[in-house]
Amino acid sequence: MSKPTLCYRGVAYDPAQRRPLESPAPVEHVYRGQHYTAPLAHAAAPLDPALELHYRGSVYHHRQAEAAAEVRSAAQDLAAV
């Protein structure tokens, strides 16, 4: 019996691989009627702490440094126990 070939946005992949779609090769795909040619994997945009994010009527700001400090302090508290 042969393995089924899975396809995502025109790229065939093996589901046994951990990260099958991290490729810099451009793939043509369509989103809401617009045709795009872009790689499926891309680097994250840099964070701008001055940027206001709006979600369901609430305003948010990037808090990467504060969140990292909270995680470090929680890890230190757990290590002290």
C-alpha positions in Angstrom: 0.0 0.0 0.0 1.4 3.4 -1.0 1.5 6.4 1.3 -0.9 9.2 0.4 0.7 12.4 -0.8 -0.5 15.5 1.1 -0.5 18.8 -0.6 -0.6 22.3 0.9 -0.9 25.3 -1.4 0.5 23.4 -4.2 3.5 21.9 -2.3 3.5 18.1 -1.7 4.8 17.1 1.7 5.3 14.1 3.9 3.4 14.4 7.2 6.1 12.4 9.0 8.5 15.3 8.6 8.6 17.7 11.5 8.6 21.0 9.5 7.8 20.0 5.9 6.8 23.5 4.7 9.8 25.6 5.7 11.2 26.3 2.3 12.3 29.6 0.7 11.0 28.4 -2.7 8.2 30.7 -3.9 4.8 29.0 -4.3 1.9 30.4 -6.3 -1.3 30.6 -4.3 -4.6 32.4 -4.3 -6.2 34.3 -1.4 -9.6 35.9 -1.7 -9.2 36.0 -5.5 -5.7 37.5 -5.5 -2.8 35.5 -7.0 0.4 35.6 -5.0 3.8 34.1 -5.5 5.7 33.9 -2.2 7.5 31.4 0.0 5.4 29.7 2.6 8.1 30.3 5.2 9.0 33.9 6.0 10.7 35.8 8.8 8.6 37.5 11.4 8.3 41.2 11.1 10.3 43.2 13.7 8.4 44.4 16.7 7.6 48.1 17.0 6.8 49.0 20.7 5.3 52.3 19.6 2.7 50.5 17.4 -0.8 50.3 18.7 -2.6 47.0 18.1 -6.4 46.9 18.1 -8.3 43.7 18.9 -12.1 43.7 19.4 -12.2 47.3 20.6 -9.2 47.0 22.9 -5.8 48.7 22.3 -2.6 46.7 23.0 1.1 47.4 22.8 4.0 45.0 22.3 5.3 43.9 25.6 8.1 41.5 24.7 10.6 42.8 27.2 8.1 42.8 30.1 6.8 39.3 29.2 10.4 38.0 29.1 11.1 39.5 32.5 7.9 37.9 33.9 8.9 34.5 32.5 12.4 34.8 34.0 11.1 35.8 37.5 8.6 32.9 37.4 11.3 30.5 36.5 13.5 31.8 39.3 10.6 31.4 41.8 10.1 27.8 40.7 13.8 27.1 41.0 13.9 28.5 44.5 11.2 26.2 45.7 
